[in-house]
Amino acid sequence: MNLNVTQDNLYLFLPSKISWLADMLSEDKHVSIAEAVKEIYASDTYRHLEKEETKYWHLGPVALYEDLK
């Protein structure tokens, strides 16, 4: 079983990370989940998260949210 995270399998981590971020952002800014997701996808945080070499996928939801803010 391959347990290495690569650019090819990183996409498996992203939905749960985005879900956590969207919930926090929606609650914090009083916006819809859809608006929160749009903001996340347009952010520098997401651009870092989608690149394996940045290792942002190691970060938990709170650290990612702090970076997003």
OpenMM code with the backbone's topology and positions (N, CA, C; nanometers):
from openmm import Vec3, app, unit

residues = "MET ASN LEU ASN VAL THR GLN ASP ASN LEU TYR LEU PHE LEU PRO SER LYS ILE SER TRP LEU ALA ASP MET LEU SER GLU ASP LYS HIS VAL SER ILE ALA GLU ALA VAL LYS GLU ILE TYR ALA SER ASP THR TYR ARG HIS LEU GLU LYS GLU GLU THR LYS TYR TRP HIS LEU GLY PRO VAL ALA LEU TYR GLU ASP LEU LYS".split()
positions = [
    Vec3(0.0841, -0.1178, 0.0000),
    Vec3(0.0000, 0.0000, 0.0000),
    Vec3(0.0885, 0.1239, 0.0000),
    Vec3(0.0636, 0.2157, -0.0935),
    Vec3(0.1414, 0.3376, -0.1065),
    Vec3(0.0853, 0.4455, -0.0135),
    Vec3(0.1631, 0.4886, 0.0833),
    Vec3(0.1199, 0.5901, 0.1777),
    Vec3(0.1857, 0.7254, 0.1524),
    Vec3(0.2533, 0.7393, 0.0393),
    Vec3(0.3190, 0.8647, 0.0058),
    Vec3(0.2196, 0.9611, -0.0571),
    Vec3(0.2242, 1.0875, -0.0117),
    Vec3(0.1413, 1.1910, -0.0729),
    Vec3(0.2211, 1.2512, -0.1874),
    Vec3(0.1582, 1.2535, -0.3035),
    Vec3(0.2199, 1.3110, -0.4229),
    Vec3(0.1213, 1.4093, -0.4845),
    Vec3(0.1667, 1.4821, -0.5837),
    Vec3(0.0768, 1.5730, -0.6536),
    Vec3(-0.0388, 1.4960, -0.7179),
    Vec3(-0.0133, 1.3716, -0.7549),
    Vec3(-0.1158, 1.2898, -0.8195),
    Vec3(-0.2270, 1.2425, -0.7258),
    Vec3(-0.1998, 1.2308, -0.5963),
    Vec3(-0.3037, 1.1857, -0.5041),
    Vec3(-0.3428, 1.2906, -0.3996),
    Vec3(-0.2856, 1.4071, -0.4068),
    Vec3(-0.3160, 1.5141, -0.3120),
    Vec3(-0.4642, 1.5504, -0.3123),
    Vec3(-0.5275, 1.5389, -0.4277),
    Vec3(-0.6691, 1.5744, -0.4402),
    Vec3(-0.7574, 1.4980, -0.3404),
    Vec3(-0.7106, 1.3862, -0.2897),
    Vec3(-0.7883, 1.3087, -0.1929),
    Vec3(-0.8024, 1.3810, -0.0590),
    Vec3(-0.7072, 1.4674, -0.0248),
    Vec3(-0.7099, 1.5412, 0.1011),
    Vec3(-0.7935, 1.6681, 0.0938),
    Vec3(-0.8055, 1.7248, -0.0233),
    Vec3(-0.8625, 1.8592, -0.0367),
    Vec3(-1.0097, 1.8719, 0.0030),
    Vec3(-1.0984, 1.7818, -0.0330),
    Vec3(-1.2394, 1.8016, 0.0030),
    Vec3(-1.2645, 1.8193, 0.1530),
    Vec3(-1.2007, 1.7389, 0.2349),
    Vec3(-1.2236, 1.7530, 0.3793),
    Vec3(-1.1650, 1.8825, 0.4328),
    Vec3(-1.0502, 1.9217, 0.3819),
    Vec3(-0.9889, 2.0476, 0.4261),
    Vec3(-1.0759, 2.1667, 0.3855),
    Vec3(-1.1257, 2.1646, 0.2617),
    Vec3(-1.2102, 2.2732, 0.2120),
    Vec3(-1.3416, 2.2771, 0.2900),
    Vec3(-1.3953, 2.1614, 0.3220),
    Vec3(-1.5198, 2.1542, 0.3986),
    Vec3(-1.5044, 2.2206, 0.5354),
    Vec3(-1.3981, 2.1869, 0.6062),
    Vec3(-1.3716, 2.2483, 0.7366),
    Vec3(-1.3573, 2.3992, 0.7231),
    Vec3(-1.2774, 2.4424, 0.6255),
    Vec3(-1.2552, 2.5856, 0.6055),
    Vec3(-1.3845, 2.6579, 0.5714),
    Vec3(-1.4645, 2.5990, 0.4852),
    Vec3(-1.5900, 2.6623, 0.4448),
    Vec3(-1.6852, 2.6773, 0.5631),
    Vec3(-1.6937, 2.5763, 0.6462),
    Vec3(-1.7786, 2.5858, 0.7652),
    Vec3(-1.7326, 2.6994, 0.8565),
    Vec3(-1.6032, 2.7058, 0.8816),
    Vec3(-1.5508, 2.8104, 0.9707),
    Vec3(-1.5695, 2.9489, 0.9109),
    Vec3(-1.5388, 2.9626, 0.7829),
    Vec3(-1.5494, 3.0921, 0.7165),
    Vec3(-1.6952, 3.1374, 0.7082),
    Vec3(-1.7851, 3.0464, 0.6775),
    Vec3(-1.9270, 3.0773, 0.6694),
    Vec3(-1.9800, 3.1276, 0.8037),
    Vec3(-1.9417, 3.0596, 0.9092),
    Vec3(-1.9864, 3.0989, 1.0433),
    Vec3(-1.9244, 3.2317, 1.0855),
    Vec3(-1.7966, 3.2486, 1.0586),
    Vec3(-1.7244, 3.3693, 1.1006),
    Vec3(-1.7716, 3.4940, 1.0262),
    Vec3(-1.7952, 3.4810, 0.8958),
    Vec3(-1.8315, 3.5971, 0.8136),
    Vec3(-1.9820, 3.6066, 0.7866),
    Vec3(-2.0582, 3.5106, 0.8371),
    Vec3(-2.2032, 3.5086, 0.8160),
    Vec3(-2.2376, 3.5130, 0.6672),
    Vec3(-2.1731, 3.4248, 0.5919),
    Vec3(-2.2015, 3.4104, 0.4489),
    Vec3(-2.2430, 3.2656, 0.4232),
    Vec3(-2.2963, 3.2421, 0.3054),
    Vec3(-2.3366, 3.1059, 0.2706),
    Vec3(-2.2131, 3.0176, 0.2502),
    Vec3(-2.2360, 2.8893, 0.2568),
    Vec3(-2.1276, 2.7936, 0.2311),
    Vec3(-2.0737, 2.8147, 0.0900),
    Vec3(-2.1633, 2.8390, -0.0057),
    Vec3(-2.1198, 2.8598, -0.1444),
    Vec3(-2.0277, 2.9816, -0.1553),
    Vec3(-2.0623, 3.0899, -0.0888),
    Vec3(-1.9766, 3.2095, -0.0900),
    Vec3(-1.8428, 3.1804, -0.0227),
    Vec3(-1.8457, 3.1067, 0.0854),
    Vec3(-1.7225, 3.0710, 0.1561),
    Vec3(-1.6320, 2.9869, 0.0669),
    Vec3(-1.6890, 2.8897, -0.0021),
    Vec3(-1.6106, 2.8038, -0.0913),
    Vec3(-1.5488, 2.8867, -0.2032),
    Vec3(-1.6256, 2.9788, -0.2611),
    Vec3(-1.5725, 3.0659, -0.3660),
    Vec3(-1.4533, 3.1462, -0.3146),
    Vec3(-1.4664, 3.1993, -0.1942),
    Vec3(-1.3566, 3.2772, -0.1355),
    Vec3(-1.2330, 3.1906, -0.1117),
    Vec3(-1.2535, 3.0698, -0.0664),
    Vec3(-1.1420, 2.9784, -0.0418),
    Vec3(-1.0698, 2.9459, -0.1721),
    Vec3(-1.1457, 2.9090, -0.2753),
    Vec3(-1.0835, 2.8727, -0.4033),
    Vec3(-1.0105, 2.9893, -0.4681),
    Vec3(-1.0472, 3.1121, -0.4351),
    Vec3(-0.9821, 3.2300, -0.4915),
    Vec3(-0.8630, 3.2773, -0.4074),
    Vec3(-0.8348, 3.2084, -0.2980),
    Vec3(-0.7331, 3.2543, -0.2029),
    Vec3(-0.5929, 3.2010, -0.2315),
    Vec3(-0.4957, 3.2720, -0.1769),
    Vec3(-0.3573, 3.2244, -0.1809),
    Vec3(-0.3430, 3.0953, -0.1008),
    Vec3(-0.4189, 3.0832, 0.0071),
    Vec3(-0.4139, 2.9618, 0.0881),
    Vec3(-0.4463, 2.8390, 0.0036),
    Vec3(-0.5504, 2.8476, -0.0786),
    Vec3(-0.5856, 2.7339, -0.1634),
    Vec3(-0.4772, 2.7078, -0.2676),
    Vec3(-0.4214, 2.8128, -0.3237),
    Vec3(-0.3146, 2.7938, -0.4227),
    Vec3(-0.1959, 2.7186, -0.3609),
    Vec3(-0.1687, 2.7460, -0.2334),
    Vec3(-0.0622, 2.6726, -0.1641),
    Vec3(-0.1073, 2.5300, -0.1313),
    Vec3(-0.2320, 2.5171, -0.0893),
    Vec3(-0.2847, 2.3868, -0.0489),
    Vec3(-0.2866, 2.2870, -0.1640),
    Vec3(-0.3131, 2.3342, -0.2851),
    Vec3(-0.3229, 2.2415, -0.3973),
    Vec3(-0.1879, 2.2002, -0.4556),
    Vec3(-0.0788, 2.2527, -0.3993),
    Vec3(0.0559, 2.2144, -0.4443),
    Vec3(0.1221, 2.1294, -0.3368),
    Vec3(0.1527, 2.0074, -0.3707),
    Vec3(0.2085, 1.9135, -0.2725),
    Vec3(0.3374, 1.9655, -0.2111),
    Vec3(0.4217, 2.0309, -0.2900),
    Vec3(0.5534, 2.0715, -0.2408),
    Vec3(0.5479, 2.1770, -0.1297),
    Vec3(0.4346, 2.2463, -0.1142),
    Vec3(0.4231, 2.3452, -0.0050),
    Vec3(0.3985, 2.2782, 0.1297),
    Vec3(0.3520, 2.1539, 0.1250),
    Vec3(0.3196, 2.0744, 0.2447),
    Vec3(0.2052, 2.1356, 0.3261),
    Vec3(0.1253, 2.2229, 0.2668),
    Vec3(0.0090, 2.2791, 0.3366),
    Vec3(-0.0904, 2.1703, 0.3742),
    Vec3(-0.0890, 2.0584, 0.3027),
    Vec3(-0.1803, 1.9499, 0.3347),
    Vec3(-0.1529, 1.8914, 0.4725),
    Vec3(-0.0354, 1.9219, 0.5285),
    Vec3(-0.0031, 1.8799, 0.6655),
    Vec3(-0.0804, 1.9610, 0.7690),
    Vec3(-0.1183, 2.0814, 0.7334),
    Vec3(-0.1805, 2.1730, 0.8288),
    Vec3(-0.3232, 2.1315, 0.8614),
    Vec3(-0.3609, 2.1562, 0.9849),
    Vec3(-0.4974, 2.1294, 1.0270),
    Vec3(-0.5894, 2.2448, 0.9896),
    Vec3(-0.7188, 2.2272, 1.0127),
    Vec3(-0.8158, 2.3285, 0.9732),
    Vec3(-0.7936, 2.4647, 1.0386),
    Vec3(-0.7575, 2.4667, 1.1648),
    Vec3(-0.7388, 2.5941, 1.2334),
    Vec3(-0.6190, 2.6698, 1.1762),
    Vec3(-0.5101, 2.6010, 1.1536),
    Vec3(-0.3917, 2.6656, 1.0953),
    Vec3(-0.4211, 2.7154, 0.9548),
    Vec3(-0.4921, 2.6368, 0.8767),
    Vec3(-0.5287, 2.6799, 0.7419),
    Vec3(-0.6219, 2.8003, 0.7464),
    Vec3(-0.7143, 2.8004, 0.8409),
    Vec3(-0.8069, 2.9137, 0.8534),
    Vec3(-0.7329, 3.0401, 0.8944),
    Vec3(-0.6393, 3.0276, 0.9844),
    Vec3(-0.5589, 3.1443, 1.0237),
    Vec3(-0.4808, 3.1994, 0.9045),
    Vec3(-0.4291, 3.1100, 0.8228),
    Vec3(-0.3580, 3.1530, 0.7020),
    Vec3(-0.4540, 3.2197, 0.6048),
    Vec3(-0.5735, 3.1685, 0.5941),
    Vec3(-0.6749, 3.2228, 0.5048),
    Vec3(-0.7140, 3.3644, 0.5443),
    Vec3(-0.7242, 3.3881, 0.6752),
    Vec3(-0.7626, 3.5210, 0.7230),
    Vec3(-0.6503, 3.6196, 0.6973),
] * unit.nanometer
topology = app.Topology()
chain = topology.addChain("A")
for resn in residues:
    res = topology.addResidue(resn, chain)
    for name in ("N", "CA", "C"):
        topology.addAtom(name, app.Element.getBySymbol(name[0]), res)
